[in-house]
Amino acid sequence: MILNDYLQHFEVNQELIRQVILEGLSKGGDYCDVFFQNSISDYIGLEDNEVNRAYSNIDLGVGIRVIKGYQTGYSFTEIISPETMKKAARTAANIANSNQSIDAQALSEHKPAEYYKINTPWEKIGIEEKIPYLQRINEKVFQNDSRVIKSNISFNNSTSYILFANSEGRITYDYQPMGQISVSCIAEQNGQREQNGFNLSGRRGIEFFTDENVNRLAEEAVKRTVSLFEAVKPEAGEMEVVLSAGSSGILLHEAIGHGMEADFNRKNISIFSDKIGKPVAESFVTIVDDGTNPHVRGSINIDDEGNDTEKTFLIENGIMKSYLHDRLSAKFYGVKPTGSGRRESFKHMPLPRMRNTYMLPGPHKREDIIASVKKGIIAESFTNGQVMIGGGDFTFYVKFGYLIENGKIQKPIKDINIIGNGPEVLKNIVMVADDFKMTEGGWTCGKDGQGVPVSMGLPTVKVSKITVGGY
């Protein structure tokens, strides 16, 4: 698609957009941008061997932002017409109070990158093409283990058309697809019931859900569930903790990544507010936040302020290098935005947000990490957790893992918490393996009432000490 396709999609033209921007600047604002969005989403659910729920949602509108200094005025409308857009722009303009307005530059098209081209748009895939995926996965779930007594499977897909323009003359656009299949099952053994699941998600089309991935969804969900029958709870206390490659990156995202979002640092909330240029970890630790990974859930061609996305080095060789910046924080720090200005929809203002946050591979081997642990655990999968952004203190729920004793993996464990502090965990990372893995699941990050799709990754990592407690 090209610019004219997006203009036609929203039934606007460049001159009308410029008039709306001028209304936003009419009371002396320094800057104005407009964010058009049309989101289309579908959901199908299967439970108790039947497809029993389905719905679709369509959202359409435009958000208008005016900035004066570091203050922001914001308004949105779900009716895209000249009158309503100009009225919304005048509302946002009230953040300023001056009779002198500035002119807006002529709009010039900026072509975005293409990190997630798909073969067939989701809008062209009917429900009759999706239901067989649910049925096949359901059959395979029950075939995999006779102890399975219940399955719950869902198919989500969405598309967002985005058109962005600002008073500095940039006009750009994006087509953002997303697909996800989630599988959960319950198994029973000798009166004991366990539940677990697995999902695959990304900026993908239906071609991603191959026979191989359909089989993997069923097999992983069942394997993760029945393995809980043998799991025990370890003794509580401070011990060595190994974070398994892949989805353990959620701890990196929550306990460390949020503290590197620039708005928390601009307001001196984050413990990392004075750490730029200083060592915060061992020299083999490098952490990035990246919007350029092909087809990964948190990737974006442009951010929601119209900026190109990038690979941002937050910590490089143990030294803290950068925060995640939107327009406001970049102005405050005198740097360029990092392509991290994101919003849930046109109804919200953009904030500095993570995209795909991960640690790069290190110099060690997974087997050497395991062998080095005298007494500890390896955490394989996490669910929910809580983090205090200011101090970096966290509590995470470990759904599944294993005991490690004298360098050997022992019994599986379940239902425990790990309790610690993000900056301290960084300092206590003593080994990083070369087996990096990006998680494939459907993670959504919440902040200030807004949710955006993200991903994360990690190689196998050893932390010298974290408190492990019962749940």
Long-range contacts (C-beta under 8 A, 24 or more apart in sequence): 1-173, 1-175, 3-109, 3-171, 3-173, 6-36, 6-161, 6-162, 6-163, 6-173, 7-163, 9-38, 9-161, 9-163, 10-36, 10-38, 10-62, 10-80, 10-161, 10-163, 11-80, 12-36, 12-80, 12-163, 14-107, 14-165, 14-171, 16-82, 16-85, 17-107, 17-165, 17-171, 18-104, 18-106, 18-107, 18-165, 19-82, 19-86, 20-64, 20-82, 20-85, 20-86, 20-89, 21-89, 21-104, 21-165, 21-166, 21-167, 22-101, 22-103, 22-104, 23-86, 23-89, 23-90, 23-93, 24-64, 24-65, 24-66, 24-89, 24-90, 24-92, 24-93, 24-167, 25-66, 25-93, 25-101, 25-102, 25-103, 25-104, 25-167, 26-89, 26-90, 26-93, 26-101, 27-93, 27-94, 27-95, 27-96, 27-97, 27-98, 27-101, 28-68, 28-96, 28-97, 28-98, 28-99, 28-100, 28-101, 28-102, 29-66, 29-67, 29-68, 29-73, 29-92, 29-93, 29-95, 29-96, 29-101, 29-102, 30-67, 30-68, 30-69, 30-96, 30-102, 31-66, 31-67, 31-166, 31-167, 31-168, 31-327, 32-64, 32-65, 32-66, 32-67, 32-89, 32-92, 32-93, 32-104, 32-166, 32-167, 33-64, 33-65, 33-164, 33-165, 33-166, 33-167, 33-305, 33-306, 34-62, 34-63, 34-64, 34-65, 34-85, 34-89, 34-164, 34-165, 34-166, 35-62, 35-63, 35-64, 35-65, 35-162, 35-163, 35-164, 35-304, 35-343, 35-346, 36-61, 36-62, 36-80, 36-161, 36-162, 36-163, 36-164, 36-346, 37-61, 37-62, 37-63, 37-160, 37-161, 37-162, 37-163, 37-345, 37-346, 38-160, 38-161, 39-158, 39-159, 39-160, 39-161, 39-345, 40-122, 40-123, 40-158, 40-159, 40-160, 41-156, 41-157, 41-158, 41-159, 42-122, 42-127, 42-130, 42-155, 42-156, 42-157, 42-158, 43-154, 43-155, 43-156, 44-127, 44-130, 44-131, 44-134, 44-154, 44-155, 45-152, 45-153, 45-154, 45-155, 46-134, 46-135, 46-138, 46-151, 46-152, 46-153, 46-154, 47-150, 47-151, 47-152, 47-153, 48-150, 49-138, 49-151, 51-131, 51-134, 51-135, 54-127, 59-345, 59-346, 61-345, 61-346, 61-347, 62-88, 62-346, 63-343, 63-345, 63-346, 63-347, 63-348, 63-349, 64-88, 64-89, 64-92, 65-92, 65-349, 65-350, 66-92, 66-93, 66-95, 66-96, 67-95, 67-327, 67-328, 68-95, 68-96, 70-328, 70-331, 70-332, 71-95, 72-328, 72-349, 74-349, 76-346, 76-347, 102-167, 104-167, 104-169, 105-167, 105-168, 105-169, 106-169, 107-165, 107-169, 107-170, 107-171, 108-169, 108-170, 108-171, 109-171, 109-172, 110-170, 110-171, 110-172, 110-306, 111-172, 112-172, 112-173, 112-174, 112-301, 112-302, 112-308, 113-292, 113-301, 113-302, 113-308, 113-309, 114-301, 115-203, 115-291, 115-292, 115-293, 115-294, 115-295, 115-299, 115-300, 115-301, 115-309, 116-176, 116-177, 116-202, 116-203, 116-204, 116-294, 116-295, 116-299, 116-301, 118-177, 118-203, 118-204, 118-205, 118-207, 119-205, 119-207, 120-205, 120-206, 120-207, 121-159, 121-175, 121-177, 121-205, 122-157, 122-158, 122-159, 122-177, 122-179, 122-205, 122-206, 123-159, 125-157, 125-206, 129-206, 130-155, 130-157, 130-206, 133-181, 133-209, 133-214, 134-181, 136-214, 137-181, 137-183, 137-214, 137-217, 137-218, 140-214, 140-215, 140-218, 140-219, 141-183, 141-185, 141-218, 141-221, 141-222, 143-218, 144-218, 144-219, 144-222, 144-223, 145-187, 145-222, 145-226, 147-187, 147-188, 147-189, 147-226, 147-229, 148-185, 148-186, 148-187, 148-222, 148-225, 148-226, 149-186, 149-187, 149-188, 149-193, 150-185, 150-186, 151-183, 151-184, 151-185, 151-186, 151-221, 152-183, 152-184, 152-185, 152-197, 153-181, 153-182, 153-183, 153-184, 154-180, 154-181, 154-182, 155-180, 155-181, 156-180, 156-181, 156-182, 156-442, 157-206, 162-302, 162-304, 164-302, 164-304, 164-305, 164-306, 165-306, 166-305, 166-306, 170-306, 172-302, 172-306, 173-302, 174-300, 174-301, 174-302, 176-203, 176-300, 176-301, 177-203, 177-204, 177-205, 178-202, 178-203, 178-204, 178-297, 178-453, 179-203, 179-204, 179-205, 179-206, 179-208, 179-209, 180-442, 181-209, 181-217, 182-442, 183-217, 183-218, 183-220, 183-221, 184-221, 185-221, 185-222, 185-225, 186-225, 187-222, 187-225, 187-226, 187-229, 189-226, 189-229, 192-229, 194-225, 194-226, 194-228, 194-229, 195-225, 196-221, 196-224, 196-225, 196-227, 196-228, 196-381, 196-399, 196-400, 197-221, 197-224, 197-225, 198-224, 198-441, 199-440, 199-441, 199-442, 200-440, 200-441, 200-442, 201-297, 201-440, 201-441, 201-442, 201-443, 201-453, 202-295, 202-296, 202-297, 202-440, 202-455, 203-295, 203-296, 203-297, 203-299, 204-295, 208-295, 224-381, 224-400, 227-400, 227-412, 228-400, 228-412, 228-414, 230-411, 230-412, 231-400, 231-411, 231-412, 231-413, 231-414, 231-415, 232-403, 232-411, 232-412, 232-413, 232-414, 233-413, 233-414, 233-415, 233-416, 233-470, 233-471, 234-377, 234-403, 234-413, 234-416, 234-468, 236-467, 236-468, 236-469, 236-470, 237-467, 237-468, 238-465, 238-466, 238-467, 238-468, 239-375, 239-376, 239-377, 239-465, 239-466, 239-468, 240-373, 240-374, 240-375, 240-376, 240-377, 240-404, 240-462, 240-463, 240-464, 240-465, 241-376, 241-377, 241-378, 241-379, 241-418, 241-462, 241-463, 241-465, 241-466, 241-468, 242-369, 242-370, 242-373, 242-376, 242-377, 242-378, 242-379, 242-404, 242-460, 242-461, 242-462, 242-463, 243-378, 243-379, 243-458, 243-460, 243-461, 243-462, 243-463, 244-378, 244-379, 244-380, 244-381, 244-401, 244-458, 244-460, 245-366, 245-433, 245-435, 245-436, 245-437, 245-457, 245-458, 245-459, 245-460, 246-437, 246-438, 246-439, 246-440, 246-457, 246-458, 247-380, 247-381, 247-382, 247-439, 247-441, 247-456, 248-379, 248-380, 248-381, 248-382, 248-458, 248-461, 249-357, 249-358, 249-359, 249-438, 249-439, 249-456, 249-457, 249-458, 250-382, 250-385, 250-396, 250-439, 250-443, 250-456, 251-379, 251-382, 251-385, 251-394, 251-396, 251-418, 251-425, 252-287, 252-357, 252-358, 252-359, 252-456, 252-458, 253-354, 253-357, 253-443, 253-445, 253-454, 253-456, 254-385, 254-387, 254-394, 254-396, 255-385, 255-387, 255-392, 255-394, 255-396, 255-420, 255-421, 255-422, 255-425, 256-287, 256-392, 256-422, 256-423, 256-425, 256-426, 257-289, 257-314, 257-354, 257-357, 257-456, 258-354, 258-387, 258-389, 258-447, 259-389, 259-392, 259-422, 259-423, 260-289, 260-314, 260-322, 260-323, 260-324, 261-323, 261-324, 261-340, 261-351, 261-352, 261-353, 261-354, 261-447, 262-323, 262-324, 262-325, 262-326, 262-329, 262-330, 262-332, 262-333, 262-340, 262-352, 263-326, 263-328, 263-329, 263-351, 263-352, 264-389, 264-390, 265-323, 265-329, 266-328, 266-329, 266-332, 266-333, 269-389, 269-390, 270-389, 270-390, 270-392, 271-390, 271-391, 271-392, 271-422, 271-423, 272-320, 272-323, 272-423, 275-320, 276-320, 276-321, 276-322, 276-323, 277-319, 277-320, 277-321, 278-319, 278-320, 279-318, 279-319, 279-320, 280-315, 280-318, 280-319, 280-320, 280-423, 280-426, 280-427, 281-315, 281-318, 281-426, 281-427, 281-429, 282-318, 282-429, 282-430, 283-317, 283-318, 284-317, 284-318, 284-362, 284-363, 284-364, 284-432, 285-315, 285-317, 285-318, 285-359, 285-362, 285-426, 285-429, 285-432, 286-313, 286-315, 286-316, 286-317, 286-318, 286-359, 286-360, 287-313, 287-314, 287-315, 287-357, 287-358, 287-359, 287-360, 288-312, 288-313, 288-314, 288-357, 288-358, 288-360, 289-314, 289-324, 289-338, 289-340, 289-354, 289-355, 289-356, 289-357, 290-355, 290-356, 290-357, 290-358, 291-339, 291-340, 291-355, 291-356, 293-356, 293-438, 293-455, 296-356, 296-438, 296-455, 297-356, 297-442, 297-443, 297-453, 297-454, 297-455, 298-354, 298-355, 298-356, 298-357, 298-443, 298-452, 298-453, 298-454, 298-455, 298-456, 299-355, 299-356, 299-455, 300-339, 300-342, 300-355, 302-339, 303-337, 303-339, 303-340, 303-341, 303-342, 303-350, 304-341, 304-342, 304-343, 304-350, 305-337, 305-341, 305-350, 307-337, 307-339, 307-341, 308-339, 309-339, 309-355, 310-338, 310-339, 312-338, 312-339, 312-340, 314-357, 315-426, 323-352, 324-352, 324-353, 324-354, 325-352, 326-350, 326-351, 326-352, 342-452, 343-450, 343-452, 344-450, 344-451, 344-452, 348-449, 348-450, 351-447, 351-448, 351-450, 353-445, 353-447, 353-452, 353-454, 354-445, 354-454, 355-454, 355-455, 356-438, 356-454, 356-455, 356-456, 356-457, 357-454, 357-455, 357-456, 357-457, 358-436, 358-438, 358-456, 358-457, 358-458, 359-432, 359-436, 359-457, 359-458, 359-459, 359-461, 360-436, 360-459, 361-432, 361-433, 361-434, 361-435, 361-436, 361-459, 362-431, 362-432, 362-433, 362-434, 362-459, 362-461, 363-432, 363-434, 364-431, 364-432, 364-433, 364-434, 364-462, 365-433, 365-434, 366-433, 366-435, 366-460, 368-431, 368-433, 369-431, 369-433, 369-460, 369-461, 369-462, 370-404, 370-407, 370-408, 370-409, 371-407, 372-407, 372-431, 372-462, 373-404, 373-407, 373-462, 374-405, 374-406, 374-407, 375-404, 375-405, 375-406, 376-403, 376-404, 377-401, 377-402, 377-403, 377-404, 377-413, 377-416, 377-468, 378-402, 378-404, 378-409, 379-418, 387-422, 391-421, 392-421, 392-422, 392-423, 392-424, 393-420, 393-421, 393-422, 394-419, 394-420, 394-421, 394-422, 395-419, 397-471, 415-470, 415-471, 416-468, 416-469, 416-470, 416-471, 417-468, 417-469, 417-470, 417-471, 418-466, 418-467, 418-468, 418-469, 419-466, 419-467, 419-468, 419-469, 420-466, 420-467, 425-463, 425-466, 428-463, 428-464, 428-465, 428-466, 429-461, 429-462, 429-463, 429-464, 430-462, 430-463, 430-464, 431-461, 431-462, 432-459, 432-460, 432-461, 432-462, 433-459, 433-460, 433-461, 434-459, 435-459, 435-460
